[in-house]
């Protein structure tokens, strides 16, 4: 048994109809960010976020701007591999203040108050990511990164239809060459576009009250080639769509099968197994070395994220028939449970 191939969208398409419900023409995937996420209505149910994760030689650095309709939540975290020094800072703004989330994947967005400034400005195939936090684990944090979007690269843009009133558009942009500097106190971490890559997760949708998902991803240079992995599970099951893809030098192989995540829920630091449901197209193991835990309990919102950082090993079959062998590829994998 195999899953059907998903429809490919090849022209600009609106996510929603005039009533704010899912436009059936938007169900599918695209290799470019063709979907305009024109969300409206659905009082207090809309969820929007731009999440950046940057893989450096010494640290992982991440910044997110999100709007959950009844609050804006912005957070920044970093992990130093060698010392496992980790810190995360979150700011919550009831009702979201003046924050406006754009409807196009690469449009600019920024947030600023006295505790945190995050600016994501897109200009001529580059995202300029600037972050400034006066008190970040007792230090001043400053980040100035330039993230390239190579014009010939493909990206994963997919609409997940639970039904006409609950649906999700997600853009996953991988292996984006990154340069610049992150400073934390007196420590300075530099990024070079030949070896350091960023991942963008752009998300817009109307969600059910409760959800659980797995997400596995990596963007690294593997034996001279830029390789990106994006694998998701649970939340897309039964919708006929997946967020599964692999990128090689900017070319995407879309994986139409569901992917199964097998792991020990009592001990997430044990090895995970990730494989396609019906075939051997994806056959990977993931060995964690660090667990990031982020728990939110704030009124309407309850969320528990367990994001593991570690290494992928295994293989993925590409569209051209090549078996891509993966050894010790740095990335992350997560279990996320939300009630929002």
N, C-alpha and C positions, 0 to 999 in steps of 0.2 A: 504494500500500500504506500502511496505517496500523496503529499499534499499538492493541490493545484498550484500552478504558477500564478503569482499575483499580477494584477494589472499594472502596467507602467504608465505613469502620467508624463506627458512630454510637452506640456504647455502650461502657462500660468493659469491657476485654478483657485477659486475662492473656497475656503474651508466650510463656510456656513451659508445657508440660504438667508432670505430676508427676515425670517422669524428667529434666526440665531441657531437653528437646528442644522444637523450635518447635511452638507451638500453631497448627494450620492456620487457625483462626478469626481469628488475629491478622494474617494476610497481607492487606495493603491499606493505605489511608491514612485519616487522620482530620483534621478541621479543629480539633479540640480535643485536648489531651493525654490521650486515653482509655486508652492502653496502659500497663499496669503491667508493668515490666520485671523480673519475678520470676526472675532468672537463678540457676541452681544447677548443681552438678556441673561437667563439662567442665574438669577440673583444669588450671590454668595457661593456659587458652585464652580466658577471659572478658576483654573489654576494656570499660572504662567511663570516660567522661569528660564533664565539663561545661566548655565553652569559651565565654567571653564576649569579644566584640569590640565596643568602644565607639568610634564615630566622632565626634570632636570637631571644633571649628573649626580648631584648630592641631595637634592630635595624634590618633593612633590609640592606644588603650590596650587591652590584652588581658590576661586572667587565666584560667588553666586549672587545674582539679584533675582528675587522672586516676588510675585504678588499672588496671594491666595484669595483675593476678593475682600476678605474681612481684615487682612493684615498683609503688610509687606515684610518679608524675612530676607535679610542679607547676611551672608556669612563668608568668612575667609578662614582657610586652614593651611597648615604646612606640616610636612613630616620630613625630618632629616633621617636618611637611611641608616647611617652608621651609628649615630647615638640614639636613634629612635626618639629624639625629642619631637614632641607633637603638641600643637596648640591650635585651638579653634575659637574664633570669636563670632558671636551671632548678635545681630540687632533686629528687634521686632518693632514695627511701627503699626499700631492699631489703625485699621482702615486704609493703611498704605500711604497716608499723606498725599503728596503730589506726584507720587511715582506713576509714570505712564510706561507701559510695556509695548514695544513696537509689534507690528503685525508681520513684518518680514524678518527672515532668519538673521540676516547680517546687519540689520539696522542698528544704529547706536542706542545705547541706554546707559543711564548713570544714576547713582544715588549718592547723596551727601548729607551727613549731619556732623555734629561735633565729635562723634566717636569713630566714624568710619566714612571714607570716601572710596567708591568704586566707580570707575569710568571705563566703559567699553565703547570705543569710538571706531567706526568702520570708515576707511578712506582708501580708495584705489587699491583694492585687493589686499588690504591689511587691516587687522584689528589692533588698535593701540589700547592695551589693557593697563590701566593705572590704578594702583591701590595705595591708600595712605591711612594708617591707623596709629594715633598717638600712643595708645597703650595696648600693646599686643604681648601678653605674657610679661609685662613689665618693661618691654622694649618698644622703640618706635619701629614700625614696619613701613617700608616704602617699596613699591614694585612699579617698574616701568618696563613693559614687555611689548615687543612688536611681533605679531603673529601673522604669518603670510598665508593667504588663501590662493595657492597656485591656480591660475585660470583654467587649466586643463583638468584639474582634479575633479573627481566625482565625489558626491557625498550621499548619505542615506537620509532620505526624507520620506516619511511614511505616515499614513493616517490609519489609526486603529479604531474600527467602528464597533463599540459595544452595542449601541443602537442609535436611532436618530437624535436622541437627546443627551446621550453620554458618549463621548468620543474624544480622541486625542491625536493631535499632530505632533510628531517629534522629528527633529533634525539632529543627526549625529554626524559631525564633521571631524574627520580624523587626520592624523599625520600632518598637522599644519606646522611647518618649520617656524621655530621661535627663537628670537634673540632678545637680549636685554639683561636687566639686573633686578634681583630682589635683595633688599638689605633688611636685616632684623638686628637692631642694636648695632654692634660693631661688626657683625658677620655679613659678608657680601657673597652672594651666589650669582654666578653669571651663566647665561644660556646662549648656546650657539646653534644657528639654524641647520647646521649639518647633522647634529646629533640629538637635538632637543625638540620635542614635538608637543603640541597642544591638542586637546580634544574639546569640542564644543557640544554641549547638549542643550538644544533649544526646544522648549516644550510649551505647548498651548492646547488647552482642552477643557472639557466639562467632565469632571470625574465622578464616579460613584462615591458614596460616603466612605466606604472602606475598600482598600486595595492592598495587595501584596505583590511585590515583583522582585525578580533577580535581574541584575545587569552585570555583564562581564565585558571588559574593554581593555585594549592595549594599543599604544601607538609608539613604535620604536623602529630603529634601523636594524634589520636582521640580515646578516651576511650581505651588506651593501645595498639592500633595498628597503624603501619605506613601507612598513607593513602596519596595517590597522585591523584590529578585531573589534566587532560589536555584536554581542550576543545577549538576548533577553529571554525571559521566561515568566510563566505564570500569568502575568497581566494581559498578555496577548492571546492566551490559549483559547481556541474556539472561535476566534474572530475571523479566521481566514487570512490574517495578515501577521507578519512577524517583523521584528526589528533586527534581523540577523543578516550580517554581511561581513565580508573580508575585503580589505583594500590592499592592493599591491601597486606601489608607485602611482597612486592616485586613481587606479582603475578598480571599480567595485564589482565583486561577485556577489549578487543577491542570493541569499539562502532562503528558499521558500518554505522549508520545513520548520516546525517547532523544534526548539532545543530544550533538552532536559538537564536540569541542574541537580546533581546528587551530592549531598553534603550532610554532615552530622550537625543537626540543629542544637545539640547539647554542647558541641565543641567545634566552633566555626574555624578554629586554627588547624583542624585536620584537613587533609587533602580533599579538594573538590573534584568532581568529574563532570564534564560538560560534553554532551553529545547530541547529535541530531536524532529525532524520534524514530525515524524509519530506516535511515541509511547510515553509512559511515562518513558522510560528507564532513562532519565536524566530529573530531575525537580528541579531546583535550583533557589534561589534568591541570589543576591550579594549586600551587603550594604556597600558602600565606606565610609572611614573616611579621605582619603587623595588623592589628585590628583597630579600626576607627569606629567608635561607638558614639552616636549622636541621638539623644533621647529628648523629645519635646513633649511636655504636657502643659498646654496652655489653653484653657477653656475648651473651645471647639476642636482644637487640634491635638491629636496624639500621634506621634510618629517615633519609630525606632529604626534607625539605620545602623546596620553592621556592614561596614565597607572594609574588605580585606585587601591589603596590598601584598603582592607576591609575584610568582613566576608561572607562566604558562609553558607547558610542554605538550607535544602531540602533532596532529596534522589536520589540514583542511584541504578539501578538494576544490580547485578553482574551475571557473567556466571553461578555460582553455584545456582542461584535462590534466594540468599539472597538480601534483600533490605537494602542497606547501608544508614543509617540515618546520616545526617551531620548537626551539630549544631555549629554555631559560629566558623567556621574553617577559620583561617587567610589565605589570599591569595591575588591574584591580578587579574585584568581584564583590557583589553585595547582595544582601537581603534587606529589603525595605518594606516595613509594614506601616500603613498610614490610615488614620481615621480623621477626615478633614471636611 
